[in-house]
Amino acid sequence: MRRYLSLWWSFFQNSLTRDMEYKANFLGGLFVDVIFYGVQFFFFSVIYSYVEALGVFSREDVIIFLIVTFLVDTFYMFFFAGNVFNLNRWMVRGDLDFFLLKPVHSQFMASFRYVKSYAIVSIGILSAWLISQILSYSSPIGAVNIFAFIISLIMGTVILYGVDFIISTSCFWFKNFSVAGWLSHEVIKFSTRPDTIYTGILRKILFSAVPMVLIASIPTRTLLYGPDYRYLSWQIIITLVFFLSTRVIWKRGLLRYESASS
């Protein structure tokens, strides 16, 4: 474990050095984040001009929900996005060979090699914003809620990684699967809405096969209303299922991989 932590730290330092050499890209990433946040807030401000609440989520609650959504997305961008989004390109160009030759687990390399270092600024801003919202919330939020929320937030990030990784690794079976990025983007959209708007069979799907509501809605519920152990237990199960699925799919995908240099 210490070896992999040290390796990731080296990845982070290299990525930060690279990104700071191109400051326009660094600042551009932050600008895109701000635009995305603004669009989401505008969307919900329009909705709340017509309704008082979305299920259990009041206007005050949905602000925290959006911050949690942004945090999960930013954690994912920081750790994984620079890698998972590029899997198809690496396969087509043969760059994946580089990972397979290294004396570390190839999935670790393919998941963590490049860090979106600019996202650490967004993480800091969003964390401070969330803390201010917690302190000013209409009801006291206790330490148990916060602790359970942190665990739930981590699981939400792992689930997001699992879903996106599984979609991206489909390129092992469908050569040059260029629609993976679009498909992933469309699926992830479901996580940016409170779970209370989904009903019927769609809600069941979003709690299981495509568990988007477990990414941000459940951490938000845990923070605001206290840990619901039915939700948290289910989130643990789904986290394990999707993480283990990435391991199985990666190993089977490598059996089908044909090196571009061969």
N, C-alpha and C positions, 0 to 999 in steps of 0.2 A: 504493500500500500504506500509506504513512504517513497519508494522508487517512482511510482506513478504520480504522486503528488509533486515530487521534485521535477519530473518530466513535464507535467502540466505547467508548472511555474516557469519553466524554460520556454514553453510554447507562448505563454502570456507575455513574457519579456520580449521575445522576438516579434510577436504581433504588435505590441505597443510601439517598439522601435520602428517597425515598418509603417504603421499608421501615422506616426508623428512625422515621418518623412514626407507624407502627403497630407498635410494639414487640411487641405480643402476637402478631401474625402472624409476625414475625421469630423470636421464641422458639418459636412453634408449629411452624414449619418444622424447627427443630433438634430439637424433641421428637419429631416424626414420624420423622425420620431415626434417632434413637436407638431408637425402638420397632422400626423395620424391621430395624436391625442386630441387635437382641436376638432377634427372631424367627428370623432366619437362623442365628444361632449356636446357638440352642436346637435348631433342626431338625437341624443337623449333629452336635450333641453326642449327640442320640438315635441317629443313624445309627452314629456311632463307638463307641457303647456295645455294638454288636453286631458290628462288623467292625473289622479292623485298618487297612484302607486301601481307597480307591476307585481301583482301577487303580494308577497311580503316585503318587497323592496320599495321603500319610500324614496323620495328625491335624495334625501340625505344618505340613505343606504346605497343608492346606485352610484353616487360619487365614489364611495369606498370600493364598490364592486369594480368600477372602471379603473381605479388605481391598482387594485389587485390584478386585474386583467393585464394592465400595462406592465406590472412587475413580472408576472409569469412570462409574458412575451419577451421582456427585456433580459431576464435571466436566460431564457432559451437562446436569444440572439447572442448573448455574451459567450455562452459555453459551446453551443452546438450549431447554430445556423450557418456559420461560415463553412462548415464541413458537410452537413447533411444536404444542404442545397446544391452542393457541387458533386455529389456522388456520381451522377449520370455523366457529367463532363469528365471526371477523372477516369471513369471506365472507358469512355470513347477514346480519350487521348492516351490511355495507358499509364496515367499518373498513379493509378491504384497499385501498380507494381512496386512503387517506392515504399508504400506502407507494408506490403507483404514481405519485403526483404528485411524489415527492421526487427530486432530481437525483442519486440513487445507485442502485446495482443493487437492484431490488425484492426479490430473494431474500435479499440481505444484510440488508435491513430486516426481512423476515419471519422471519429466523433469529436475529437478534441484538438486536432493538430493546429487549426487556425482559430484564434480568439478575436471576436469583435470588440476590441479594446475600448472603443468609444462608448459602448453600452454601459461601462462602469460609471460614467457620469450620470446617465439616465437612472441607473439603479440608485445612486446616492440621492438624486433629486426626488425620485418617486418614494423612496423610503422615508425621507424627511416629510414629504407631503402626507404620506399615510399616517405617520406618527402624529402630525398636527391634527388630522381628522379624527384619530382615535381620542386624543386629549379633549377635543371640542365636541365629541359625540354626545347626543342628548341623554344617553344612559351610560353608566360606568362600564368599561370593558376591563374585565379582570385578567390576572396573570395566567389563569388556566386557559382562558380563551386565546390569549396571545400565543402561548406555548403550542396549543393544539393547532392554531392557525399556521404557525411556522412549519410544523410537520406536514400539514395539509398542502401548504404552498409548495414545499419541496416535491411532494408526490404529484401535484398538478404539473410541475415542470417536467418530471420524469415521464408522465403520461403523454404530454405534448411531444417530448422527444421520441417516445415509442411510436406514436401514431405517424409522425413525420418520417421517422427512420424507415418504418415498414413501407410507407408509400414510395420513398426514394429508392429503396433496395429492390423494388419491382423491376428496376432497370436490368437486373441480372437475368430476368426472364423475357423482358421486352426491350430489345436492344435500342439504344438511343431514345429512351422513354422521356422525351422532352416535355411532356405534359405533366410530369410529376410535380413540378413547382406550382403550376396552376391548380392542380387537383388538391394539393396540400393547402394552398391558400384558401380555396373554397371551403374545405372541410373545417379549417381552423376558425373560420368566420362564426361558426355555431358557438364557439366558446366565448365570444365577445358580447353575448346577450344573456341576461339572467335566465336561469333554468325555468323560472315560473311561466315564461311565455310559451314553453313547449308542452304539448299535451299528447295523450294517446300513444300510438305506436312510435311516433317520432321521439317522444320523451324516453321511451324504453330503449330505443336504439342509441340515443345520446348518453344514456347511462351505462351502456354495455358494449355493443359492438364498435361504436365510434364514440368513445366516452368524453365528448367535448364539455359537457356540463360539470364534469369532475375537475376540470382544470382551474376554473376561477370561481364558479358559483359556490361550490362546496367550501373552499377556503374562506370565502366571504361570509357565508352562513355561519361557519365555525367561529369566526372572529366576532361577528355581531350578536349572534344568538346563543353562542355556547356550543361545545362539541356535541353533535348528535352521533352516537357511536354506531348507529346503523349506517349512516353515510360514510363515516370514517373507516369502518370495517370494510365496506364495499370498495372504497377508494384504495385501501391497502391491497385488496385482492386484485383489482384492475391494474394497479401499478406493477405488481409482481407479474401478472399475466403478460402485460405488454412489454415489460423489460425482458423477461425470459424469451418472449417471442422474437425480440430483436436478435437475441443470441442465436436462436435456432435458425431464423431466416438468413442471418449473415453467414453462418457456417454452410448452409445449403446453397446459398447464392455463390459462395466462393468455389464450390464444386462445379458450377456452371461457367465460371469466369474464364474467359480466354484472353490471355495477355495480348495487348496490342503490339508487343515486340516479338511475339512468337510467330 
